[in-house]
Amino acid sequence: MAGVALLFPAAAVAMVACVAAGGAGASASTPAGRVFIVGGGPRGWSQPTPSDETYNHWAAKNRFHVGDFLDFNYVKNDSVLLVSRDDYKLCNASRPEQRFDAGGALRFRLDRNGDFYFISGAPGHCDAGQRMTLRVMSQHDGDNKAGGDAPAAAPAPGDDEDDSGGSFSSRTPGSGCNGPSRLRLAGESPSDPHLCANQSADGGDGAGEGEGGAAKKPEARREVTDLGGGSEVVHVPRFVPREAAWGWFDYLDTRIPWKRPTIRVFGRSAVQPRDTCYVADQGLTDLKYSGHQPHAHSWDEFPVLKDILKAVHEALPESNFNSLLLNRYKTGSDYVSWHADDEPLYGPTPEIASVTFGCEREFLLRKKPSKSQASLGSGESARKRLKVSAPQQQHSFLLKHGSLLVMRGYTQRDWHHSVPKRAKASSPRINLTFRRVL
């Protein structure tokens, strides 16, 4: 049995509030376990508005143990469905493991450790963000006295999955972003469910102490690739914990005003093969590319973006980003072709930080042709001569859910990069690219 639910009639809601003494808080203790009010406030279990915190973001702030309870408060025409992992990703309400649709107050007991997946059965609600996944720990996995304000334990990868966090499609081995990683990580350590964005799998709680006995937070493990000539790439595979990353993904997927503009490519008009949005400080030089000038939104419109920017700045203390280009690749047919972010407004040696959420995709780097190679001309015959004369250097990075990649130095001057089409990548990837406009 996946869980135990206790149904309360509407008249008993006051009794539930009494049990959760302190009422409006995220949790309260009972002799049997703690009680968590889903959503942490009066909105209960409902379709979120643009200003609401996502349910996954709320869940990621709490630590759940076997024996704890979830209180769902919802209206008659809504429902609470306990579903499988795959049905959660697809928002499939047709075959729930358990269904509750009486309305009013529902108390659900977390009777096992592991992952729980909840969605709304109301049409369109799950797609709009009314869904939640959380990890339940055994009592020996953590201190039950920590209370509801303790950090969440993010679900760790199972034996049948990688650490990308999956995608919103059924996980089929070897297909799309669900296949095994092709990037070997030297010194890979086992997944730690308590990692934070600035912690590493190869460091633990007591990794060191600073002045006054304060524990130092171990830095996330980084892979540095020296491209030569003053160019460098830094890859942080586990920059954001998986569950927090899914909370951010849900927010970005449903709250960002995505647009797919018409651009000019080689003198022709074409629809850009990905969705986009631009956010920047006021007063900066306008961004223009391929004949398109995107509207610059304010950071204040999307508070979560300021949270992500803060995490990036903490990981890169010497950075000072003031603009953000968001891209959403809805399927493997969406892509970005070979290019360099070498616009003058970024200066000669820009630092560019890229955070990935959702489906993993390949990120390719290719050395630009030298002047002598460029003199061979253009066209198919010139490309063949170029290939024979000097094969281009190329690097590939598999950017997983919650990863960070940073390009530094003369990377934009000397290298092109791209995200190519991938037919088997059937679910969305959202990429946040932070830059500093001079």
Stockholm file with secondary structure:
# STOCKHOLM 1.0

chainA/1-438         MAGVALLFPAAAVAMVACVAAGGAGASASTPAGRVFIVGGGPRGWSQPTPSDETYNHWAAKNRFHVGDFLDFNYVKNDSVLLVSRDDYKLCNASRPEQRFDAGGALRFRLDRNGDFYFISGAPGHCDAGQRMTLRVMSQHDGDNKAGGDAPAAAPAPGDDEDDSGGSFSSRTPGSGCNGPSRLRLAGESPSDPHLCANQSADGGDGAGEGEGGAAKKPEARREVTDLGGGSEVVHVPRFVPREAAWGWFDYLDTRIPWKRPTIRVFGRSAVQPRDTCYVADQGLTDLKYSGHQPHAHSWDEFPVLKDILKAVHEALPESNFNSLLLNRYKTGSDYVSWHADDEPLYGPTPEIASVTFGCEREFLLRKKPSKSQASLGSGESARKRLKVSAPQQQHSFLLKHGSLLVMRGYTQRDWHHSVPKRAKASSPRINLTFRRVL
#=GR chainA/1-438 SS CCCEEEEECGGGHHHHHHHSTTTTSSEEECSSCEEEETTSSTTCSSCCCTTSCCHHHHHHTSCEETTCEEEEEECTTCCEEECCHHHHHHTCCSSCSEEECSCEEEEEECCSSEEEEEECCSTTTTTTTCEEEEEEECGGGSCGGGCTTSCCCCCCCCTTSCTTCCCSSCCCTTSGGGSCCCCCCTTCCCCCTTCCTTCCTTCCTTSCBCGGGCBCCCCCCCEEEEEETTEEEEEETTSSCHHHHHHHHHHHHHHSCCBCCEEEETTEEEECSSEEEEEECTTCCCCCBTTBCCCEECGGGCHHHHHHHHHHHHHSTTCCCCEEEEEEECSTTCCEEEECCCCGGGCSSCCEEEEEEESCEEEEEEECCCHHHHTTCSSHHHHHHHHHHCCCCEEEEEECTTCEEEEEETHHHHEEEEECCCTTCCSCEEEEEEECCC
#=GC SS_cons         CCCEEEEECGGGHHHHHHHSTTTTSSEEECSSCEEEETTSSTTCSSCCCTTSCCHHHHHHTSCEETTCEEEEEECTTCCEEECCHHHHHHTCCSSCSEEECSCEEEEEECCSSEEEEEECCSTTTTTTTCEEEEEEECGGGSCGGGCTTSCCCCCCCCTTSCTTCCCSSCCCTTSGGGSCCCCCCTTCCCCCTTCCTTCCTTCCTTSCBCGGGCBCCCCCCCEEEEEETTEEEEEETTSSCHHHHHHHHHHHHHHSCCBCCEEEETTEEEECSSEEEEEECTTCCCCCBTTBCCCEECGGGCHHHHHHHHHHHHHSTTCCCCEEEEEEECSTTCCEEEECCCCGGGCSSCCEEEEEEESCEEEEEEECCCHHHHTTCSSHHHHHHHHHHCCCCEEEEEECTTCEEEEEETHHHHEEEEECCCTTCCSCEEEEEEECCC
//
